[in-house]
């Protein structure tokens, strides 16, 4: 189960929902024109985010750091799941654009 990080409510909600099977609540976190960048690939809009989400295994998160920067909130986590190299430590979730209700830009990278 994911540990709840400190930080903005939208970030806490992301990690509360991200380790669960796809739900409308998870997709509801994103703006219609949101961008997720993961492994160098860009997914723009809810349909693309749904497709991306369907291609990644469910993982659990152990939050190791949360940092507020000028560029947004950066959450560092160890992820564990059914994928080669699990567990993977030091993965960074950079919430670059968001407000209280929607994520507009999320970059995921080591």
Backbone atoms as SQL, in Angstrom:
CREATE TABLE atoms (id INTEGER PRIMARY KEY, chain TEXT, resi INTEGER, resn TEXT, atom TEXT, x REAL, y REAL, z REAL);
INSERT INTO atoms VALUES
  (1, 'A', 1, 'UNK', 'N', 0.846, -1.177, 0.000),
  (2, 'A', 1, 'UNK', 'CA', 0.000, 0.000, 0.000),
  (3, 'A', 1, 'UNK', 'C', 0.887, 1.234, 0.000),
  (4, 'A', 2, 'UNK', 'N', 0.472, 2.277, -0.699),
  (5, 'A', 2, 'UNK', 'CA', 1.245, 3.509, -0.787),
  (6, 'A', 2, 'UNK', 'C', 1.178, 4.266, 0.529),
  (7, 'A', 3, 'UNK', 'N', 2.293, 4.866, 0.877),
  (8, 'A', 3, 'UNK', 'CA', 2.270, 5.757, 2.026),
  (9, 'A', 3, 'UNK', 'C', 1.889, 7.131, 1.520),
  (10, 'A', 4, 'UNK', 'N', 1.143, 7.881, 2.303),
  (11, 'A', 4, 'UNK', 'CA', 0.682, 9.192, 1.877),
  (12, 'A', 4, 'UNK', 'C', 1.783, 10.228, 2.108),
  (13, 'A', 5, 'UNK', 'N', 2.235, 10.874, 1.037),
  (14, 'A', 5, 'UNK', 'CA', 3.288, 11.860, 1.207),
  (15, 'A', 5, 'UNK', 'C', 2.724, 13.166, 1.738),
  (16, 'A', 6, 'UNK', 'N', 3.578, 13.971, 2.349),
  (17, 'A', 6, 'UNK', 'CA', 3.138, 15.331, 2.644),
  (18, 'A', 6, 'UNK', 'C', 3.061, 16.077, 1.318),
  (19, 'A', 7, 'UNK', 'N', 2.573, 17.265, 1.339),
  (20, 'A', 7, 'UNK', 'CA', 2.517, 18.054, 0.117),
  (21, 'A', 7, 'UNK', 'C', 1.092, 18.375, -0.267),
  (22, 'A', 8, 'UNK', 'N', 0.912, 18.913, -1.463),
  (23, 'A', 8, 'UNK', 'CA', -0.416, 19.325, -1.913),
  (24, 'A', 8, 'UNK', 'C', -1.407, 18.166, -1.936),
  (25, 'A', 9, 'UNK', 'N', -2.656, 18.477, -1.703),
  (26, 'A', 9, 'UNK', 'CA', -3.717, 17.466, -1.669),
  (27, 'A', 9, 'UNK', 'C', -3.790, 16.674, -2.974),
  (28, 'A', 10, 'UNK', 'N', -3.651, 17.325, -4.118),
  (29, 'A', 10, 'UNK', 'CA', -3.746, 16.616, -5.401),
  (30, 'A', 10, 'UNK', 'C', -2.633, 15.572, -5.517),
  (31, 'A', 11, 'UNK', 'N', -1.462, 15.856, -4.973),
  (32, 'A', 11, 'UNK', 'CA', -0.345, 14.905, -4.991),
  (33, 'A', 11, 'UNK', 'C', -0.666, 13.732, -4.070),
  (34, 'A', 12, 'UNK', 'N', -1.181, 14.016, -2.899),
  (35, 'A', 12, 'UNK', 'CA', -1.568, 12.935, -1.974),
  (36, 'A', 12, 'UNK', 'C', -2.642, 12.053, -2.601),
  (37, 'A', 13, 'UNK', 'N', -3.615, 12.662, -3.271),
  (38, 'A', 13, 'UNK', 'CA', -4.673, 11.877, -3.926),
  (39, 'A', 13, 'UNK', 'C', -4.094, 11.018, -5.048),
  (40, 'A', 14, 'UNK', 'N', -3.116, 11.547, -5.797),
  (41, 'A', 14, 'UNK', 'CA', -2.495, 10.770, -6.861),
  (42, 'A', 14, 'UNK', 'C', -1.935, 9.460, -6.298),
  (43, 'A', 15, 'UNK', 'N', -1.157, 9.541, -5.221),
  (44, 'A', 15, 'UNK', 'CA', -0.534, 8.336, -4.685),
  (45, 'A', 15, 'UNK', 'C', -1.541, 7.431, -3.982),
  (46, 'A', 16, 'UNK', 'N', -2.609, 7.983, -3.449),
  (47, 'A', 16, 'UNK', 'CA', -3.655, 7.154, -2.851),
  (48, 'A', 16, 'UNK', 'C', -4.363, 6.318, -3.921),
  (49, 'A', 17, 'UNK', 'N', -4.495, 6.867, -5.128),
  (50, 'A', 17, 'UNK', 'CA', -5.223, 6.171, -6.198),
  (51, 'A', 17, 'UNK', 'C', -4.322, 5.398, -7.159),
  (52, 'A', 18, 'UNK', 'N', -3.064, 5.791, -7.283),
  (53, 'A', 18, 'UNK', 'CA', -2.178, 5.221, -8.306),
  (54, 'A', 18, 'UNK', 'C', -1.873, 3.740, -8.089),
  (55, 'A', 19, 'UNK', 'N', -1.925, 3.274, -6.866),
  (56, 'A', 19, 'UNK', 'CA', -1.600, 1.868, -6.617),
  (57, 'A', 19, 'UNK', 'C', -2.825, 0.959, -6.731),
  (58, 'A', 20, 'UNK', 'N', -3.966, 1.522, -7.091),
  (59, 'A', 20, 'UNK', 'CA', -5.199, 0.752, -7.250),
  (60, 'A', 20, 'UNK', 'C', -5.457, 0.489, -8.731),
  (61, 'A', 21, 'UNK', 'N', -6.278, -0.519, -9.025),
  (62, 'A', 21, 'UNK', 'CA', -6.663, -0.723, -10.431),
  (63, 'A', 21, 'UNK', 'C', -7.318, 0.549, -10.974),
  (64, 'A', 22, 'UNK', 'N', -7.294, 0.693, -12.285),
  (65, 'A', 22, 'UNK', 'CA', -7.832, 1.900, -12.923),
  (66, 'A', 22, 'UNK', 'C', -9.224, 2.233, -12.397),
  (67, 'A', 23, 'UNK', 'N', -9.380, 3.476, -12.027),
  (68, 'A', 23, 'UNK', 'CA', -10.672, 3.959, -11.561),
  (69, 'A', 23, 'UNK', 'C', -10.927, 5.317, -12.187),
  (70, 'A', 24, 'UNK', 'N', -12.177, 5.681, -12.287),
  (71, 'A', 24, 'UNK', 'CA', -12.510, 7.010, -12.796),
  (72, 'A', 24, 'UNK', 'C', -11.951, 8.087, -11.867),
  (73, 'A', 25, 'UNK', 'N', -11.856, 7.786, -10.577),
  (74, 'A', 25, 'UNK', 'CA', -11.289, 8.758, -9.647),
  (75, 'A', 25, 'UNK', 'C', -9.835, 9.058, -10.002),
  (76, 'A', 26, 'UNK', 'N', -9.072, 8.032, -10.389),
  (77, 'A', 26, 'UNK', 'CA', -7.675, 8.237, -10.790),
  (78, 'A', 26, 'UNK', 'C', -7.616, 9.134, -12.026),
  (79, 'A', 27, 'UNK', 'N', -8.370, 8.800, -13.063),
  (80, 'A', 27, 'UNK', 'CA', -8.332, 9.597, -14.286),
  (81, 'A', 27, 'UNK', 'C', -8.898, 10.994, -14.060),
  (82, 'A', 28, 'UNK', 'N', -9.790, 11.121, -13.090),
  (83, 'A', 28, 'UNK', 'CA', -10.351, 12.425, -12.746),
  (84, 'A', 28, 'UNK', 'C', -9.337, 13.382, -12.142),
  (85, 'A', 29, 'UNK', 'N', -8.175, 12.863, -11.747),
  (86, 'A', 29, 'UNK', 'CA', -7.121, 13.732, -11.222),
  (87, 'A', 29, 'UNK', 'C', -6.492, 14.594, -12.311),
  (88, 'A', 30, 'UNK', 'N', -6.642, 14.191, -13.567),
  (89, 'A', 30, 'UNK', 'CA', -5.946, 14.840, -14.674),
  (90, 'A', 30, 'UNK', 'C', -6.865, 15.789, -15.434),
  (91, 'A', 31, 'UNK', 'N', -6.306, 16.913, -15.854),
  (92, 'A', 31, 'UNK', 'CA', -7.015, 17.825, -16.743),
  (93, 'A', 31, 'UNK', 'C', -7.218, 17.128, -18.084),
  (94, 'A', 32, 'UNK', 'N', -8.223, 17.557, -18.842),
  (95, 'A', 32, 'UNK', 'CA', -8.508, 16.924, -20.131),
  (96, 'A', 32, 'UNK', 'C', -7.309, 16.957, -21.071),
  (97, 'A', 33, 'UNK', 'N', -6.506, 18.008, -20.991),
  (98, 'A', 33, 'UNK', 'CA', -5.341, 18.150, -21.868),
  (99, 'A', 33, 'UNK', 'C', -4.023, 17.888, -21.130),
  (100, 'A', 34, 'UNK', 'N', -4.097, 17.121, -20.050),
  (101, 'A', 34, 'UNK', 'CA', -2.901, 16.836, -19.243),
  (102, 'A', 34, 'UNK', 'C', -1.843, 16.115, -20.063),
  (103, 'A', 35, 'UNK', 'N', -0.595, 16.270, -19.614),
  (104, 'A', 35, 'UNK', 'CA', 0.536, 15.604, -20.242),
  (105, 'A', 35, 'UNK', 'C', 1.239, 14.772, -19.176),
  (106, 'A', 36, 'UNK', 'N', 1.467, 13.489, -19.474),
  (107, 'A', 36, 'UNK', 'CA', 2.286, 12.619, -18.637),
  (108, 'A', 36, 'UNK', 'C', 3.490, 12.228, -19.481),
  (109, 'A', 37, 'UNK', 'N', 4.675, 12.441, -18.935),
  (110, 'A', 37, 'UNK', 'CA', 5.912, 12.027, -19.594),
  (111, 'A', 37, 'UNK', 'C', 6.496, 10.896, -18.768),
  (112, 'A', 38, 'UNK', 'N', 6.666, 9.739, -19.398),
  (113, 'A', 38, 'UNK', 'CA', 7.162, 8.561, -18.699),
  (114, 'A', 38, 'UNK', 'C', 8.110, 7.811, -19.629),
  (115, 'A', 39, 'UNK', 'N', 9.303, 7.525, -19.155),
  (116, 'A', 39, 'UNK', 'CA', 10.317, 6.809, -19.933),
  (117, 'A', 39, 'UNK', 'C', 10.554, 7.470, -21.289),
  (118, 'A', 40, 'UNK', 'N', 10.572, 8.807, -21.285),
  (119, 'A', 40, 'UNK', 'CA', 10.863, 9.544, -22.501),
  (120, 'A', 40, 'UNK', 'C', 9.709, 9.629, -23.496),
  (121, 'A', 41, 'UNK', 'N', 8.553, 9.079, -23.141),
  (122, 'A', 41, 'UNK', 'CA', 7.388, 9.143, -24.024),
  (123, 'A', 41, 'UNK', 'C', 6.367, 10.119, -23.448),
  (124, 'A', 42, 'UNK', 'N', 5.690, 10.820, -24.341),
  (125, 'A', 42, 'UNK', 'CA', 4.699, 11.807, -23.930),
  (126, 'A', 42, 'UNK', 'C', 3.293, 11.291, -24.226),
  (127, 'A', 43, 'UNK', 'N', 2.410, 11.426, -23.253),
  (128, 'A', 43, 'UNK', 'CA', 1.013, 11.022, -23.368),
  (129, 'A', 43, 'UNK', 'C', 0.170, 12.262, -23.079),
  (130, 'A', 44, 'UNK', 'N', -0.535, 12.746, -24.089),
  (131, 'A', 44, 'UNK', 'CA', -1.294, 13.986, -23.958),
  (132, 'A', 44, 'UNK', 'C', -2.779, 13.702, -24.074),
  (133, 'A', 45, 'UNK', 'N', -3.531, 14.152, -23.088),
  (134, 'A', 45, 'UNK', 'CA', -4.977, 13.974, -23.055),
  (135, 'A', 45, 'UNK', 'C', -5.380, 12.707, -22.325),
  (136, 'A', 46, 'UNK', 'N', -6.614, 12.691, -21.876),
  (137, 'A', 46, 'UNK', 'CA', -7.118, 11.582, -21.060),
  (138, 'A', 46, 'UNK', 'C', -7.060, 10.249, -21.808),
  (139, 'A', 47, 'UNK', 'N', -7.405, 10.219, -23.090),
  (140, 'A', 47, 'UNK', 'CA', -7.365, 8.949, -23.837),
  (141, 'A', 47, 'UNK', 'C', -5.954, 8.385, -23.863),
  (142, 'A', 48, 'UNK', 'N', -4.970, 9.225, -24.092),
  (143, 'A', 48, 'UNK', 'CA', -3.578, 8.761, -24.119),
  (144, 'A', 48, 'UNK', 'C', -3.124, 8.333, -22.731),
  (145, 'A', 49, 'UNK', 'N', -3.571, 9.042, -21.705),
  (146, 'A', 49, 'UNK', 'CA', -3.202, 8.673, -20.324),
  (147, 'A', 49, 'UNK', 'C', -3.841, 7.332, -19.960),
  (148, 'A', 50, 'UNK', 'N', -5.071, 7.106, -20.397),
  (149, 'A', 50, 'UNK', 'CA', -5.717, 5.799, -20.169),
  (150, 'A', 50, 'UNK', 'C', -4.914, 4.682, -20.837),
  (151, 'A', 51, 'UNK', 'N', -4.481, 4.898, -22.071),
  (152, 'A', 51, 'UNK', 'CA', -3.705, 3.881, -22.791),
  (153, 'A', 51, 'UNK', 'C', -2.382, 3.629, -22.082),
  (154, 'A', 52, 'UNK', 'N', -1.699, 4.688, -21.659),
  (155, 'A', 52, 'UNK', 'CA', -0.433, 4.553, -20.915),
  (156, 'A', 52, 'UNK', 'C', -0.665, 3.758, -19.641),
  (157, 'A', 53, 'UNK', 'N', -1.689, 4.119, -18.917),
  (158, 'A', 53, 'UNK', 'CA', -1.992, 3.462, -17.640),
  (159, 'A', 53, 'UNK', 'C', -2.282, 1.972, -17.853),
  (160, 'A', 54, 'UNK', 'N', -2.939, 1.645, -18.956),
  (161, 'A', 54, 'UNK', 'CA', -3.245, 0.246, -19.252),
  (162, 'A', 54, 'UNK', 'C', -2.016, -0.579, -19.580),
  (163, 'A', 55, 'UNK', 'N', -0.935, 0.101, -19.965),
  (164, 'A', 55, 'UNK', 'CA', 0.298, -0.599, -20.352),
  (165, 'A', 55, 'UNK', 'C', 1.303, -0.760, -19.216),
  (166, 'A', 56, 'UNK', 'N', 1.051, -0.139, -18.073),
  (167, 'A', 56, 'UNK', 'CA', 2.015, -0.231, -16.971),
  (168, 'A', 56, 'UNK', 'C', 1.453, -1.127, -15.869),
  (169, 'A', 57, 'UNK', 'N', 2.313, -1.907, -15.220),
  (170, 'A', 57, 'UNK', 'CA', 1.814, -2.772, -14.149),
  (171, 'A', 57, 'UNK', 'C', 1.451, -1.948, -12.914),
  (172, 'A', 58, 'UNK', 'N', 0.527, -2.466, -12.137),
  (173, 'A', 58, 'UNK', 'CA', 0.223, -1.820, -10.867),
  (174, 'A', 58, 'UNK', 'C', 1.424, -1.992, -9.940),
  (175, 'A', 59, 'UNK', 'N', 1.742, -0.949, -9.223),
  (176, 'A', 59, 'UNK', 'CA', 2.864, -0.997, -8.299),
  (177, 'A', 59, 'UNK', 'C', 2.444, -0.422, -6.959),
  (178, 'A', 60, 'UNK', 'N', 3.227, -0.734, -5.937),
  (179, 'A', 60, 'UNK', 'CA', 3.056, -0.066, -4.658),
  (180, 'A', 60, 'UNK', 'C', 4.176, 0.950, -4.531),
  (181, 'A', 61, 'UNK', 'N', 3.933, 1.970, -3.741),
  (182, 'A', 61, 'UNK', 'CA', 4.863, 3.086, -3.607),
  (183, 'A', 61, 'UNK', 'C', 5.317, 3.221, -2.166),
  (184, 'A', 62, 'UNK', 'N', 6.616, 3.391, -1.992),
  (185, 'A', 62, 'UNK', 'CA', 7.153, 3.788, -0.696),
  (186, 'A', 62, 'UNK', 'C', 7.781, 5.159, -0.916),
  (187, 'A', 63, 'UNK', 'N', 7.129, 6.178, -0.399),
  (188, 'A', 63, 'UNK', 'CA', 7.599, 7.553, -0.576),
  (189, 'A', 63, 'UNK', 'C', 8.833, 7.752, 0.291),
  (190, 'A', 64, 'UNK', 'N', 9.923, 8.210, -0.330),
  (191, 'A', 64, 'UNK', 'CA', 11.165, 8.430, 0.420),
  (192, 'A', 64, 'UNK', 'C', 11.503, 9.905, 0.571),
  (193, 'A', 65, 'UNK', 'N', 10.904, 10.777, -0.257),
  (194, 'A', 65, 'UNK', 'CA', 11.185, 12.211, -0.146),
  (195, 'A', 65, 'UNK', 'C', 10.116, 12.995, -0.889),
  (196, 'A', 66, 'UNK', 'N', 9.791, 14.167, -0.366),
  (197, 'A', 66, 'UNK', 'CA', 8.907, 15.117, -1.034),
  (198, 'A', 66, 'UNK', 'C', 9.585, 16.472, -0.945),
  (199, 'A', 67, 'UNK', 'N', 9.736, 17.112, -2.103),
  (200, 'A', 67, 'UNK', 'CA', 10.423, 18.399, -2.146),
  (201, 'A', 67, 'UNK', 'C', 9.586, 19.395, -2.947),
  (202, 'A', 68, 'UNK', 'N', 9.387, 20.566, -2.376),
  (203, 'A', 68, 'UNK', 'CA', 8.723, 21.651, -3.090),
  (204, 'A', 68, 'UNK', 'C', 9.804, 22.473, -3.769),
  (205, 'A', 69, 'UNK', 'N', 9.714, 22.614, -5.087),
  (206, 'A', 69, 'UNK', 'CA', 10.698, 23.372, -5.847),
  (207, 'A', 69, 'UNK', 'C', 9.980, 24.465, -6.643),
  (208, 'A', 70, 'UNK', 'N', 10.755, 25.349, -7.239),
  (209, 'A', 70, 'UNK', 'CA', 10.170, 26.384, -8.086),
  (210, 'A', 70, 'UNK', 'C', 9.454, 25.774, -9.285),
  (211, 'A', 71, 'UNK', 'N', 9.885, 24.587, -9.695),
  (212, 'A', 71, 'UNK', 'CA', 9.295, 23.910, -10.851),
  (213, 'A', 71, 'UNK', 'C', 8.131, 22.995, -10.473),
  (214, 'A', 72, 'UNK', 'N', 7.781, 22.898, -9.190),
  (215, 'A', 72, 'UNK', 'CA', 6.672, 22.051, -8.758),
  (216, 'A', 72, 'UNK', 'C', 7.063, 21.139, -7.615),
  (217, 'A', 73, 'UNK', 'N', 6.238, 20.141, -7.375),
  (218, 'A', 73, 'UNK', 'CA', 6.456, 19.187, -6.293),
  (219, 'A', 73, 'UNK', 'C', 7.131, 17.947, -6.862),
  (220, 'A', 74, 'UNK', 'N', 8.226, 17.526, -6.213),
  (221, 'A', 74, 'UNK', 'CA', 8.960, 16.338, -6.640),
  (222, 'A', 74, 'UNK', 'C', 8.848, 15.296, -5.536),
  (223, 'A', 75, 'UNK', 'N', 8.290, 14.142, -5.886),
  (224, 'A', 75, 'UNK', 'CA', 8.150, 13.033, -4.950),
  (225, 'A', 75, 'UNK', 'C', 9.078, 11.923, -5.413),
  (226, 'A', 76, 'UNK', 'N', 9.944, 11.474, -4.524),
  (227, 'A', 76, 'UNK', 'CA', 10.842, 10.357, -4.818),
  (228, 'A', 76, 'UNK', 'C', 10.278, 9.127, -4.130),
  (229, 'A', 77, 'UNK', 'N', 10.262, 8.010, -4.851),
  (230, 'A', 77, 'UNK', 'CA', 9.654, 6.794, -4.315),
  (231, 'A', 77, 'UNK', 'C', 10.395, 5.558, -4.778),
  (232, 'A', 78, 'UNK', 'N', 10.232, 4.503, -3.999),
  (233, 'A', 78, 'UNK', 'CA', 10.609, 3.163, -4.419),
  (234, 'A', 78, 'UNK', 'C', 9.322, 2.493, -4.863),
  (235, 'A', 79, 'UNK', 'N', 9.345, 1.896, -6.057),
  (236, 'A', 79, 'UNK', 'CA', 8.157, 1.205, -6.537),
  (237, 'A', 79, 'UNK', 'C', 8.427, -0.290, -6.558),
  (238, 'A', 80, 'UNK', 'N', 7.403, -1.040, -6.213),
  (239, 'A', 80, 'UNK', 'CA', 7.491, -2.498, -6.175),
  (240, 'A', 80, 'UNK', 'C', 6.290, -3.055, -6.924),
  (241, 'A', 81, 'UNK', 'N', 6.551, -4.010, -7.807),
  (242, 'A', 81, 'UNK', 'CA', 5.458, -4.610, -8.569),
  (243, 'A', 81, 'UNK', 'C', 5.946, -5.764, -9.406),
  (244, 'A', 82, 'UNK', 'N', 5.119, -6.165, -10.342),
  (245, 'A', 82, 'UNK', 'CA', 5.414, -7.294, -11.206),
  (246, 'A', 82, 'UNK', 'C', 6.104, -6.790, -12.474),
  (247, 'A', 83, 'UNK', 'N', 7.380, -6.417, -12.341),
  (248, 'A', 83, 'UNK', 'CA', 8.162, -5.965, -13.477),
  (249, 'A', 83, 'UNK', 'C', 9.625, -6.290, -13.213),
  (250, 'A', 84, 'UNK', 'N', 10.420, -6.466, -14.259),
  (251, 'A', 84, 'UNK', 'CA', 11.842, -6.773, -14.072),
  (252, 'A', 84, 'UNK', 'C', 12.528, -5.646, -13.294),
  (253, 'A', 85, 'UNK', 'N', 13.383, -6.010, -12.360),
  (254, 'A', 85, 'UNK', 'CA', 14.109, -5.021, -11.577),
  (255, 'A', 85, 'UNK', 'C', 13.375, -4.524, -10.352),
  (256, 'A', 86, 'UNK', 'N', 12.215, -5.115, -10.056),
  (257, 'A', 86, 'UNK', 'CA', 11.455, -4.702, -8.875),
  (258, 'A', 86, 'UNK', 'C', 12.162, -5.199, -7.621),
  (259, 'A', 87, 'UNK', 'N', 12.255, -4.412, -6.592),
  (260, 'A', 87, 'UNK', 'CA', 11.810, -3.022, -6.463),
  (261, 'A', 87, 'UNK', 'C', 12.796, -2.057, -7.121),
  (262, 'A', 88, 'UNK', 'N', 12.266, -0.913, -7.566),
  (263, 'A', 88, 'UNK', 'CA', 13.061, 0.119, -8.220),
  (264, 'A', 88, 'UNK', 'C', 13.062, 1.349, -7.326),
  (265, 'A', 89, 'UNK', 'N', 14.244, 1.726, -6.842),
  (266, 'A', 89, 'UNK', 'CA', 14.358, 2.865, -5.923),
  (267, 'A', 89, 'UNK', 'C', 14.742, 4.128, -6.676),
  (268, 'A', 90, 'UNK', 'N', 14.332, 5.267, -6.136),
  (269, 'A', 90, 'UNK', 'CA', 14.766, 6.557, -6.648),
  (270, 'A', 90, 'UNK', 'C', 13.971, 7.101, -7.809),
  (271, 'A', 91, 'UNK', 'N', 12.792, 6.553, -8.071),
  (272, 'A', 91, 'UNK', 'CA', 11.970, 7.068, -9.152),
  (273, 'A', 91, 'UNK', 'C', 11.377, 8.407, -8.720),
  (274, 'A', 92, 'UNK', 'N', 11.459, 9.398, -9.602),
  (275, 'A', 92, 'UNK', 'CA', 10.977, 10.741, -9.274),
  (276, 'A', 92, 'UNK', 'C', 9.702, 11.048, -10.053),
  (277, 'A', 93, 'UNK', 'N', 8.720, 11.531, -9.322),
  (278, 'A', 93, 'UNK', 'CA', 7.457, 11.981, -9.873),
  (279, 'A', 93, 'UNK', 'C', 7.464, 13.499, -9.744),
  (280, 'A', 94, 'UNK', 'N', 7.602, 14.169, -10.879),
  (281, 'A', 94, 'UNK', 'CA', 7.679, 15.636, -10.882),
  (282, 'A', 94, 'UNK', 'C', 6.319, 16.191, -11.305),
  (283, 'A', 95, 'UNK', 'N', 5.584, 16.704, -10.347),
  (284, 'A', 95, 'UNK', 'CA', 4.292, 17.340, -10.613),
  (285, 'A', 95, 'UNK', 'C', 4.605, 18.781, -10.999),
  (286, 'A', 96, 'UNK', 'N', 4.719, 19.026, -12.314),
  (287, 'A', 96, 'UNK', 'CA', 5.219, 20.302, -12.808),
  (288, 'A', 96, 'UNK', 'C', 4.130, 21.351, -12.955),
  (289, 'A', 97, 'UNK', 'N', 2.925, 20.927, -13.261),
  (290, 'A', 97, 'UNK', 'CA', 1.801, 21.855, -13.381),
  (291, 'A', 97, 'UNK', 'C', 0.570, 21.199, -12.778),
  (292, 'A', 98, 'UNK', 'N', -0.049, 21.873, -11.815),
  (293, 'A', 98, 'UNK', 'CA', -1.252, 21.360, -11.178),
  (294, 'A', 98, 'UNK', 'C', -1.891, 22.479, -10.382),
  (295, 'A', 99, 'UNK', 'N', -3.135, 22.267, -10.004),
  (296, 'A', 99, 'UNK', 'CA', -3.788, 23.150, -9.049),
  (297, 'A', 99, 'UNK', 'C', -4.483, 22.249, -8.033),
  (298, 'A', 100, 'UNK', 'N', -5.394, 22.796, -7.276),
  (299, 'A', 100, 'UNK', 'CA', -6.042, 22.003, -6.226),
  (300, 'A', 100, 'UNK', 'C', -6.910, 20.865, -6.769),
  (301, 'A', 101, 'UNK', 'N', -7.318, 20.951, -8.035),
  (302, 'A', 101, 'UNK', 'CA', -8.256, 19.957, -8.532),
  (303, 'A', 101, 'UNK', 'C', -7.735, 19.075, -9.673),
  (304, 'A', 102, 'UNK', 'N', -6.705, 19.518, -10.418),
  (305, 'A', 102, 'UNK', 'CA', -6.256, 18.749, -11.572),
  (306, 'A', 102, 'UNK', 'C', -4.743, 18.815, -11.760),
  (307, 'A', 103, 'UNK', 'N', -4.207, 17.691, -12.236),
  (308, 'A', 103, 'UNK', 'CA', -2.803, 17.623, -12.646),
  (309, 'A', 103, 'UNK', 'C', -2.765, 17.958, -14.130),
  (310, 'A', 104, 'UNK', 'N', -1.867, 18.861, -14.504),
  (311, 'A', 104, 'UNK', 'CA', -1.757, 19.244, -15.910),
  (312, 'A', 104, 'UNK', 'C', -0.480, 18.703, -16.559),
  (313, 'A', 105, 'UNK', 'N', 0.559, 18.500, -15.758),
  (314, 'A', 105, 'UNK', 'CA', 1.813, 17.983, -16.308),
  (315, 'A', 105, 'UNK', 'C', 2.538, 17.197, -15.223),
  (316, 'A', 106, 'UNK', 'N', 2.828, 15.922, -15.535),
  (317, 'A', 106, 'UNK', 'CA', 3.524, 15.014, -14.634),
  (318, 'A', 106, 'UNK', 'C', 4.652, 14.357, -15.401),
  (319, 'A', 107, 'UNK', 'N', 5.855, 14.456, -14.857),
  (320, 'A', 107, 'UNK', 'CA', 7.038, 13.826, -15.474),
  (321, 'A', 107, 'UNK', 'C', 7.527, 12.740, -14.510),
  (322, 'A', 108, 'UNK', 'N', 7.684, 11.515, -15.031),
  (323, 'A', 108, 'UNK', 'CA', 8.150, 10.389, -14.222),
  (324, 'A', 108, 'UNK', 'C', 9.481, 9.928, -14.802),
  (325, 'A', 109, 'UNK', 'N', 10.521, 9.951, -13.980),
  (326, 'A', 109, 'UNK', 'CA', 11.855, 9.571, -14.455),
  (327, 'A', 109, 'UNK', 'C', 12.740, 9.244, -13.263),
  (328, 'A', 110, 'UNK', 'N', 13.788, 8.446, -13.521),
  (329, 'A', 110, 'UNK', 'CA', 14.738, 8.161, -12.438),
  (330, 'A', 110, 'UNK', 'C', 15.516, 9.423, -12.056);
